[in-house]
Each structure stands twice: as structure tokens, then as C-alpha cells.
Amino acid sequence: MDGLKEKLSRGEVAFGTHVSLNEPAVTELFGDLGFDYLWIDTEHTSMSLECLQSHLIAARATGTSAIVRVPAVDPIRVKPILEMGPDGIVFPQVNSYEMAVEAARSCMYPPKGIRGFGPRRPIRYGNVPIGEYLETADSSILKLMQFENVAAYPELDRILSIEDMDALIIGPCDLAASMGHLGDWRNEEVDRMIERVIEKTHAAGKRIGVSYGACSFEDILLWKRRGVDMISIAADTDYLLAGAKTVLCQLQKAFTMDV
């Protein structure tokens, strides 16, 4: 199965979902379903580095690409995660050109970047020759920047000019909040901003995606019409909640019927 990077390079739309729970069996289950990639979140969760590595091991076992959202643009936090061998790093709240440059450089070795040298899983613990690994190490890591604050818009053209940035990811909920519309990402003002961002990103020859929690068919069609290249929706907790509600409803219905 082709990875996320290959799919994006061919101009195909990639489907993903979010992992927030600590149990790596969640990643194994999702990976076996056929998602193009899994978005493992360490920004809004209690996930430790140990849990994260277990998730990445599970993702590799299913052959599914795994990208990790880090809590912030911080090379120190990114470094140990890169040594676990994810397919990409998602940087939240990239609100300036300087932040985007630092994010990209944290994923690359000198002279292009500032990444410290100490790969573990990326070289299969020594089973991949260092020289072979270094040939593609900088380019193989997807560098994904989130557009989540209206303050980033004046910087957008410069951010999109960064050669080593692979894709921009819209965070509609935080974007709406930054525009004074907390909880209302379908607001017309927010909608116009999103349309401009997508247009600019594609004009710059970059891929664009979206990450959000809702998973209604109406929402999916909306993002399809907007022309996104990656769509990351719902999470493990959403599926648990929906399934539990369905079962409880069936139980209540069955035991109130005359049989």
C-alpha cells in the first residue's frame, strides 16, 4: 500500500482519522480498516512518548502511514518523536513565517536543518545502512503546518514559499475562535477566510488538508467541494461514543417492547 507522501505526490485525496487514546490497539484497528493515514495526537491528549512509540509500532505493522501532531513548534519536543520513525510531523498554530521555518528545519539534518543525529527506529535499529537512510531522511518526513489563527494570514504567502513545507492543514475550530466566532466554524466570515487560504495554497503548488472532529456526510461533502487534498476527521472517542449510544439505545428499545 502506498504511503501518504506518495498519494499526495500523485494529487490523490488522502483520508485519515485521529488517534487520541493511549491504547495502541486503536491504531492497529484503524490501520487494518484501510485509512490512508492516522493522525496521532500529542497536543490535546495525555499520550506519553512510550505510548506514542507503541502507536507507531502498531501503524507500521498494518502498513499505514502515521503522522504525529506535536504540542508546539519546539525542536526539543520534536527530536525524540522523529527518532521513533513517524511519516510526518504536524505543527499546530504556525502563525508566522519564522515559526514555519523553524518547524521545517527541526525535521531536517544540517546543513538544511537543525535536527540532532540519533536515529533509532528510522534505521530499523541498525538494519538500514546510515548512508542509505541519509539519502532520503530530510525529504521523507512530511512537514505539515496548521493554519489555525487569523494572525497567520498576512504571513501566508511567505509560509507557502518554504520549499520544505509539504502541506498546510486548516484547523477550522481554532481559526473560527481567533476570528471571534468560537464554536461556529461555519460562520460566513470564517468560510470566506478558508476559501482564500485554500486558493492561495493551491496557487503556490502546495497541498492542503483539514483536521476537525465532526464526521457528518454533509461536512465531508463540503470539504470535497472545497478541494482539500487531505481530510482528517473524527477520533477514536467519537467512534466509541457513537457505538455505545447505539447499543444502549437498542437495549432500551428492546426491553421496553412487548415480546
N, C-alpha and C positions, 0 to 999 in steps of 0.2 A: 504494500500500500504506500502510495506517495505521501511524503510529509507535507506539512503546512507550507513550508517555503516553496516547494515545487509547485504546489497547487496555485499559490498566489502568483508565481512567476509565469504561469500559463494563463493568467487572467480569469481563473475559475473562482467562484464564490466558495468560501470555506465556512463550515458550520461547527460551532463549538458550544460548550456548556461549562458552567462554573463548578469548581470543587471547593467547598469551604470546611467540610468536616475533617476530623483528624484521621479517620479510618481509611487506609489505603485500598480496602476492598471496594470503596466507592469508585475510585479511579479505575480499578480493574473492571468493574461492572460497566461503567460508561465507555471505557475503551473497547470492550467487546461489542458494544452496540453499533459502532461504526461512525461516531463523530470524527470529524477531520482533526480536531484538536481539543485538548482540555485546558481550561484556564484555571490554574491552581492559585488560589488567593491567599496571600500572606499579609495583605493590607488591613482587611476588616475581620480577621479571624484570630483564633488562639494558636494557630499552627506553628509548631516549633521547627527548627531545622531538621531534627530527626524525623518528624512526621513528614516533612516535605520530601526528604530523600526517599522514604518509603513510597510516597505517591509517584515519584519519578521512576522508581524501580517498577512499580505496577504498570505505569504508562508504557514503558519500554517493552514489558512482557506482552502487551497487547498490540504493539506496533503503532501506537497512536502518539502523535506529536503532543508535547506538553509545554505550555508557556507558563511562566510564573510571574504574578504581579507582586512586586516588592512594595514595602510601605512608603518609600520615598526615593527621590533621586539621591542616592548615597552610595558611592563606590565601595565603602566598607561593608555595607549590608549586602551589596550585590556580589562581592567577591566569593564568599563561600557557596552561594547558590550556583554561580557559574561552574564551580568545581564539581557540582552534582550532575552536570550534563543536561540541563533543560534545552529545549529547542529555541526558546526565546525568553526575553525579559520584557515585562510590561511595566512602564514607569508612569505612576499616577501624577496628576496635577503638574504637568510640564507647562509652565506658564511663561517661559522666556526662551529666547534663543540660547542663552548661556546654559540654562538648565538642560536643554536638549543636547547640546554639545557634550556636556559632562556625562549625561546618560549614555550616549553613544560611545564615548571614549572609555567609560568604565567597563564596557563589554569587549574591548579590543586590547591586544598587547602593543607595547611600543614597537615602532615609532608612532603608529596611528593613535594608540590609546594609552591608558594608564593601568591596565589590568596587571595585577601581580601574577607571577608564574607559579603554578602549583596544581595542575590538573589531576584529578583522580578518576572519576567515572568517565569523563570525556575521552580518556585514552584507554578505557577498559582496564584500568589499574595496571597499565604497562603492556597490555597486549596489542596496542596500536603504537607503532613507532612514532617518536616525538616529531621527527621531520614530516611525516605524513600528516599528523594531526595539525601542525602549524601551517600547512599549506592552505587550509580552509578554516582555521579556528576563528579568525576575525569575521569572516563573511557568513559562516554557518549559523551564528547566533542571530536570531531575529531581534531587532531593536524596535520596540513598539512604544510610541509616546501617546499618552492620553491627553486629549483636548477636553478639559473639564471646567474651565473658568474663562469667562468672557475677557478677562485681562490678557489672555494669551492671543486674542485675535489680532491686535496690532503687530504681534511678533510672528504671525503665522507664515508669512511669505519667507522670512529668514529661516524659520524652523524647517519648512519644507525644502529649503535649499541644501540641507545637510545630506550629503551623499550617502552616509552610512545609516541613515534612518530608514527603516523598511516600511513602516506604516503608521498612520495616525489613527487613534481609537477614540471615538466620541463617547464621552460619559454624560448622557443626556440629563440625568438627575442632578448631578453636581453642577453642570452647566446652567440648568434652569435656576438652581439656588443662587448661583453667582449673579444671575440677572434679576434677582428679586422675585423669582417665581418658584419657591421651594415647593416640591410635591406636584408641580404642574409642568412636566417636560413637554406636554402637547400644546403649550401656550404658543400663540401665533408669533410672538417676538422670538421665542426660542426656536421655533420651527424655521423662521427665516435665517437665523444665525446658522443652524445646522445645514441648511441648503447651501449657504455661501461657503461654509467650511468644506463640504463635500466637493463642490465645484472647484474650489481652489486646489484642493488636494489632488484631484484627478488631473487638473490642468498642469500641475507640477510633475506629473508622471508617477505619483506615489499611490499606494494602496490605502484604503480607508475602511475602518471597521466600526462596530458599535458594541458596547457592553452594557447590558441592562437586565433587570430581574424579571420583567413581565414576559410572558410567553404566549400571549393570545395570537390566534391566527391573523387577526386584524393588524396587530403590531408587526408581525413578520412580513405581511404584505406591504406595509408602509415602508419598511427598510429596504425591501426588494425594489420598490418603485424609486426609492432614493438612490439606488445603485451602489450599495455598500459591497465591499469585497470580502469582509469577514463579519459574521454575526454571532456574538456570544450571548446566549440568553439562558435565563433560569439557573437554578443551582440545585445541589443535592437536597437541601432543606425544602425547596419548593416541591420537589417530587415526593418527598416523604409526607409533607403536609397534604398534598392533593390525594395521594393514595390512602392515607389514614382517614381523611374525611370521607372518601368514597366508601371504604369498608365500614366505617361507623354508621354512615347513612343507610347502607344495606342492612346492617344488623338491626338498627332501629326500625326500619321499614318491615323487615321480616317478622320481628317479634311484636308488632302491633297489628299484624294481619290475622285474620281467622283462617286457620289451616286445618 
